[in-house]
């Protein structure tokens, strides 16, 4: 265990995330001043972070002896963000020297790197200065700093036709899956156990769609994304019912993108794909995560590599020309050679876009329990495997177009979306960069309202399916309150 004692509690999350990045196999506990420790073991490594009037002092003790002590002076009346950046920069420098380890993204924790670069780009700052800022402020490597800028520039160009203030995007969540994967922490329920709730769930979704049709009639729908869970756990008739309702209630004439996450091969059939195609969906996904049979069984996918290839071929046969595939690097016991074999087989299929995830270890997933039993050393993700994925994408004529990071990511790397020109996932960029309001329907979803000044407010739907169905009017009212003044202003303008 790594113990951190701090006399201020407002930066506990950032401190924990950064220390954990250096010690992924250790339990990290951050205690406020005066809080009783959970252990009396005197040999625990201890970090003392002291905020003083004139600065910050960090001390590391091991075996009762002082190993490191460094301090930094701070100007008076320093803003909270600047104080946080100074703390993280000092802590990163100490940990990097103490462990003899550098992290690819430096001290960035809980931040979307491209969001920083995007904001600076909007101010007219050039590539070299943005990269220099990210290196100086966050200790990013040259490679990652320039990657963040290049993706931000591409996002800026892709979103040039988005209706920021007078438009919105729509997310619809289908929280059912054939099985729950080992690594998953999303809202999902076994379709077999909840089959009798699907009809009521779709009725609740239809009520939310009615609300959107009424309240956003004067706004442009730029993108729509149906995700999950696994949307194709719905039967073909149920999919047709949902997509028909969307067609009848919403104006899709200006939508730049319409995605249905087909996802798992064991849920994809010709009849379902035909329904999706009939309703004008422009983008789908067929997500293997890996092409190694043993790993698929271990993580609970319950489909074969052959099924993935069959599902992909079926989608091509039905003339889908924008198919994404998701991969996860750092899955249990997978080696560099396993990743390269997966990439070889993906290249043979030749998808239009590729999303490469670094495994994120979520406390709510079964993976956390697996790691306790098997050990974190069974997870391998390196700069070399990330580079192999980037090179494979380049050989398929794809460019990186969006990027985000999560807490406790294997290797402290990132998730990157690659796509060919014209096949970029617009919704993926919008959800990451938070530049447009997104209305989210379904159990466990979160609606974001983006104000003209950049401020963001959220409201969520309950995760439990039965509660979502029972309290659907409350879920709708939460959205009404979130967007109330905006809709009132529009009605006033019409008068």
N, C-alpha and C positions, 0 to 999 in steps of 0.2 A: 504494500500500500504506500502511496505517496500522500503525505499530509501537507496541506497549505493552510497557514494561519494568516488572516488579513484583518486589518482594523477598519476596513470599509466593505460593506456588502453589495454596493451597487455594481461592482465589476466581477462578481463571483462567477457568472456564466462564462465570461471571456477568459478568466484565469483558469477555470476548470478545463475549458476546451483546448487551450494552448498547452497546458501541462500534459493533458491526455494525449495530445498529438505526438509528444516526445516519448511518452510512456504508454503505448497502446495496450500492452499486456498487463498493466498494473491498474489496480483500483485507485482512483484519485478522489480524495475528500478535501473539500475546501471549508474551513471553519472560520466563523466570525470571531472577533476578539472576545474572549470570555466564555465562548461556547465549549462545552466539555467534549473532549476527544472520545472516540469510540473504542480506542485501544490505549493501553498503558505501555506498550512496547517502546522502550527508550531508543531502540535501534532504527526506528522508522525514519526514512529521509524526511526532513521537514523544511518547508519553504516559509519564511517569514516575510510578508509584504506589509510594509509600514508606510502609510501616507502621513507626511509631516507638513507643516506650514509652508516649507520651502521646497518640497519635492517628495520623491519616492525612494525608499530604501528596500532592497531585497537581499535576504540572507538565506543561505542554504546550509543546513546542518546535517551531518551524517555520522552515525555512531557517536552522537553527542558532541562532535567537534565541528567548529565552523570551517566550511570548505570554501565558500564564496561569499563576498559581501560587496555589493555595488549600489551606488545611489545616483540619482539624477535630479538636478534642480529644475524647478518649474516656475514660469512667470506667475505673477499674481493674477487672480481673476481669470484663470485659464478655463475655457469652455469644457464641458463634460466630454465631447468627442475628442478634443485635443488631449485631455488628460488621459483618456482611455488609450489613445494611440501611443502616448509617451510610455504608459505602463506596459503595454504589450511589446513595444519595441525594446524596452529595457529587459523585460522577462525573456523575450525570445533570444536576445543576445547572450544572456547568462546561460539559458538552457542549451543553446547551440554550442557554446564553448564547453559547458560542463559535460554534455553527452557526446561531443564531437560529431554532431549530426546537424544537417541543414534540411529544412523542409522546403519543397518546391514552391509553395505559396507563402513562405515566410510566416508572419504572425497573423495572417488573415484567418479569422474564425467567424462563422455565422454571417459572412458577407458574400454577396455575389460579386466576384471580381469584375465581371463585365459591366455591372451597374456603376461601379466607380469610374471605369474607363468611359462608359457611355455618357455619364454626367459631365466629365471633363471635355469630352468630344463636343457636346452640345454648346460648351462655352468657347469653342473655337481653338482649343489647345492642341498642339501638333503631336504626332505619334511619339517622337523622341522625348518630349517633355512629359507626356502622360506615363510612358514607361519609366522615366527617371523618378517621377513622383511615387509610383507604386513600389519601386525598388527602395527608395529612401524612407518612405512612410511605413511600408509593410514588409520590407526585407524580401520581396519576391525575387525569384531568379530572373535573369534576363529573358529566358525562354518563356516563362509564364507571363511576365509583364507584357511582352510583345504579343503573345497569344491573346491576352485579354483585350488589348487595343484592336488587333485585327478583327476579332469577332465583333467587338462593339461597332466598328466601322461597317461591317457587313450587315449587322442588325439595323443600324441606322438607315442604310440604303433599302433593305427589305421592307422596313416599316414606313417608308416614305409615303405610301398611299393609305395609311391607316387613318381612320377618323377618330382622333384622340378624344376630343371633347364631345362630339356629336355622335359617337359610335360606341359600341360595346361588343364584347365577345361572350360566348355562352359555353358553359361546361355542364354536361349532364353525366352524373355518376351512376353506374350500374354496379352495386356492391356485391355481386355474386361471382364465385369462382368454382371451377371443378374441385380444386383442393387449395389449401393455403401453402404457398411456398415457404421454405425454411427462412428466407431472408426478408419476407414481406412484413410490413407494419401498416399497410394501408387498410382502410375499412373494407373488409371482404368477408363474405359468409358462404358456406358450402351451399351450392345450388341444390344439391340432393336433399339437404335438411330444410331448405327454405322454399322449395318449389311451390308450396301452396300459398306463399305470400307474394308471389310475383304479380298476380293480377292486381292486388291492392296497392302494391308498390307502383305499378304503372299508372294507376288511377291517381295516386298522390303526385307523381311526376306531371301528369296532365294538368292538374290544378296549378302547379308551379309554372308550367308553360303558359297557361291562361293568364297568369299574373304578368309574365314577361310580355306577352302579346298586347296586353292592355297598357302597361306602364311604359314600355319602350317602343311603342308604335311609331314615334317620331324620330327614333334614332336608327342609325345604320348598323346592321349586324355584320361585323367584319369577319368573324371566324366562329365556328362551332366545333366543339370537341366532345365526343362521347367516349368516356373512359371508365375506369373501374378500380378494383375488380376486373372482370372480363365481360365486356358487353355481349360477346357472342355466346355466353352461357344461356342467354335468352333463346328460345326457340324461334324459328324463322317467322312464324306467325306473330310472335310477340315483338320481334324486331320490326316487322312490317307495321304493326299497330303503332309503335312509338314513332318511327320515322314518318309515317303518314300523318300523325298528329302534328308533328313539327312542320311538315310541308303545309298543312292546312291552316295553321295558326300563325306562323312566322314568315316574314318576308326575307327569303334567302337570295333574292335577285342580285344583291351586291356583295354577297359573301365571297371573300377571296379564298377561303379554304373550308372544307367540311371533312372532318376526320372521324372515323370510327376505329377504335383500337380493337382490332380482331384478336390480337394477342396470342393466346395459347392454341397450339395446333390441335389439341384434343377437343377444342370447342368449335372448330371451323368446319363447316359443311358447304357443299355447293349451293344448297337452297338458301343458306344464310347469306352467302356472298352475292347471290343473285338479287336478294332483297336489297342489300346495301347498294349494289350497283344501280338498281332500278330507281333508287331515291336520290341519285346524283351525288353520292359521297365521292369526294375527290382524292382522299388519302386514307389508307389503312395501314395497319401494322401486322406483321407476323413475327412474333418475338421468341426466338429459341433460347436466349440467354447464353447458351453454350451448345456446341455440337458434340459433346462428349457424353455418351450414354450413361456411364457410371455417375457422372455429376447430376444429370437430369433426374435420375432415380433418387440420389441423395437429397437434392433440394426439393423433392416432392412435386416435380412437374408432371409426372405420369404420362408422358408422351415420348415417342421415340424421335430420333433424328430423321428417320424416314418419313414420319408424319409431318415434320416441319417442311421437308422438301415437297411433299405431296400438296400440302396446303398452299405453299408459295406458288407451285406450278399451276394449281387450280385458279388462284387469283390472277395470274398472268393470262391463263386461258380465257378468263372472263373480261380481259382487256383493262384490268387495273394497271395504270401506268405511274402510280406514285405509291410505292410500297416501302415502308420503313421496317427495319429489323433492329431489335434491341439485343445488346450483349452485355454481360457483366464480367468484369475482370476482377480477380481475387477470390473466386469461388473456392470452396474447400478442396484442398489437395490438387488443384489444377496448377500445372507447371507452365513455363514459357512455351514449351513444345505443344502443350494442349491448346493454349491460346492461338498459337500460329496455325494449328490444324483447323480450329474453328474458323479462323479468318480465311483460310484457304477455301473451305467449303462455302462460306458466305459469298466470297468472290465469284464462285461458280454459279451461284443463284443470281447474282448481280442485282441487288435491290437498288432503289433510287435514293435511299437515305439510310444512315446507320447511326444509331445512338449507342455510344460506348459509356457504360456506367462503371465507376469504381465501386466495389461492394461497400455499402454503408451498413455498419452494425448497429441496428436499432434495438433499444431495450425491449420494445414491445414485440419483437420478432422471436421466433424459435431459434434463430441463429445465435442469440446471446446464450441460451442454454447449451447449445452445441459447443460453443467455444469454451465454456466453463469445463465441459467434459473432455473435449479433444485438444484444447489449447490453441491459442491464436497463431502459433507458428505454422498451423496447417493452411493459413491464408497467405497467398503469395501474390502481391501486385507490385511491380517495379516500374521504374522509368522506361525500362527496356520493353515491357509488355505494352505500356501505353504508347510508346513510339511505334511498335509493330502495328497497333490498331490504326494509328494516324497514317502510316505508310500504306496500309491496305486500303483505307478510305481514299487516299490520293490516287492510288492505282485504279480505283473505280471512278475517278474524275469527280470526287466529292471534296468540298471545302468545309472547314469548321464554321458553323453559323450560330450556335448558341452553347452556353457553358454555365454550369452551376456546381456548387459544392455543397456537401452535407457534413454534419457532425459525424465523427468517428468513421471517416472514409478510409478504406484499406490503402495504405501507402501514402495517405494524406494528399491524394491526387484530386481528380475532378471528374465530372460527367460532361461529355462533349457530344453534341449533335453534328454529324457530317451529312452533307447533301449535295446533289448535283444542282446546277443552276436551274432555278424555277421549281425546284422540289423541296424548298425549305419549309419547315414546320412553323408557320406563322404564329399559331397559338402558343407553341413552346417558348418563343421569344417573348410574347406578351406576358405570359405568366411569370417569367423570370425577371423581366425588366420593370414590370409594374408601371407601365406608362398608359394603360387603358383599363377602364372598369371591366371587371369580369363577373358576370352573374352566374352563380353556381347552383345547380339543382340536384337534389338527391341526397340520400343519407351520408353524413360525414363530410359534406362539401363545404367550402368556405368562399363566400362572396367578397370581392374586394371592390371598393369604390375609390377611384383615383380622382382627386380634386384638381382643379386647374393649377393650384399652387404646388402640386406634387404631394400633398398630404394624402395619406391612405387610411381608410377606415374599413373594418371588416365585420361581417356577421356570419355565424356558422349554423349549419343544420346539425341536429343531433345524429350520432353515429348509429345508434340502435335502430334497426329496420322497423320494428313494431312501434317504437316511440315516434319515429319519423312519420309513419302512416297515421298514427293516432293524433299527432300534434301538427299536422300539415298546415293548418291555418295559422298557427303560431310561427312556423317557419317562413311562410309568405309575409306575415306581418313584420317580421324582423327585417326583411328586405324593403318593405314599404317605408319603414322608419329610416333605414339607411339612406334611401334615395328620395325621401319625402320632399326636402326643400328644392331639389333639382327638378322634380316633376311638377311641383307647384309653380316654379318659375316659368316652365315651359307652357303650362296652362294659362298663366297670366299673360305671357307674350301673345298667345293665340287670341285672347280677349282684346 
